[in-house]
Amino acid sequence: MKIGIVGAGTLGSTVAYALLGKTWCTRLVLVDRDPVRAQAQLLDLQGTSSFAQVTSGTYQDLQDAEVVVFAAGLGQHPDHELSELLEDNEALLQNTISQALQVVPDAVFLVATQPVDVMTTLVARMVPTEKQAQVIGLGTALDTFRLRALIAEHAGVDARDVQAEVIGEAGRSAVVVWSQARIAGLPLEAYFADQQMPWNNAIRNELADEVRRASVNILQGKSAVSYGVADAIAQVVEAVALEQNRVLTVSGLDARWPVAVSLPRVLGKKGIQRNLQVRLSMAESTLLNASVESLLEVTKRLQPASNA
């Protein structure tokens, strides 16, 4: 499978490295507005032991790519105002999507540009309505993986045995669905009671805060969040490439709201195959509505974009 990556900075190059470890990734092309940087990343990646054919080029070189990852733009940083991030990345993404659509209109577009839910909404508005399911935002996929890892660490089990989701906005208003969280099919309360281990609101709040603050803590120590994001992107691309029908918590449009929101979704060859309805407690439902309202307020700042 041929994969395109638009944006060859820290995130884009790390995504490329993560994908080169996949046997199904046979061709990979890097596109960047700075061709010197793209060529430098290419030379670095060619030093790996991957069997994939790696190239750099222009948007025309995306031809035949089945998935295109958009990793261009400013990354989130505590010193960046949302308005600055939105203005710069909106203009950049509109330009990149317009050019990509001319070459690969049938590809699955995976959006990682920040703020990811808002940018996913922008991209979904630019493609034909019948192809909006092919637009996927990374959303809270990484938050969900982090939550499962933290629960697993507290419970003393493998993260693969934890079922838990983070939904809503990929950010401060993200909602942890504690009411449906399970370990090997057991509700968390039942599991921890059986194991005679502590489990209470204080612990839940601590874990949720740790998930929400993870990116901020990383950015305070270095300039970019890259490894975890790249791994999450690779898992999303793999679900599409191998037609896994895997359930991942990603951002996309839902009939209930005019903005992209992260929910559990079945992913396959053509992107989002189905949206899953999550059973929420009343408190979680209230928090989700508040999260969506927060996204709607930010999305109002977008310049009008029409479907292609």
Number of C-alpha atoms within 10 A of each C-alpha: 15 20 25 27 24 27 23 28 18 18 23 25 23 20 24 25 21 17 25 24 15 14 11 14 21 16 17 22 25 29 26 22 15 11 15 11 17 24 18 13 22 20 14 12 18 17 8 12 9 17 14 20 13 20 19 24 15 16 22 13 17 25 18 15 20 21 26 24 26 23 25 25 21 18 19 20 18 11 8 12 10 14 11 11 18 23 13 12 20 23 13 15 22 17 11 19 20 15 15 22 16 12 16 21 19 16 24 27 30 25 28 25 28 24 23 24 32 28 24 29 26 24 26 27 20 20 23 13 12 8 19 21 22 24 25 31 34 27 33 29 26 22 29 22 22 22 25 26 20 18 24 18 12 15 19 9 14 13 18 12 14 23 21 22 26 29 29 28 27 28 20 13 18 24 25 26 19 18 15 17 19 20 23 13 12 14 16 22 18 13 17 17 12 9 10 9 11 11 16 9 8 9 13 14 12 10 19 21 14 17 25 21 15 13 20 17 13 14 17 12 9 10 12 17 20 17 15 16 19 24 17 23 23 21 17 25 27 21 20 23 22 14 15 14 17 18 19 25 30 30 32 28 24 16 7 6 11 14 25 30 30 29 26 23 22 21 29 23 20 19 28 25 17 15 19 13 9 13 11 15 13 9 10 17 15 12 19 22 13 17 21 20 16 15 24 16 10 16 19 11 13 16 12 9 14 13 14 13
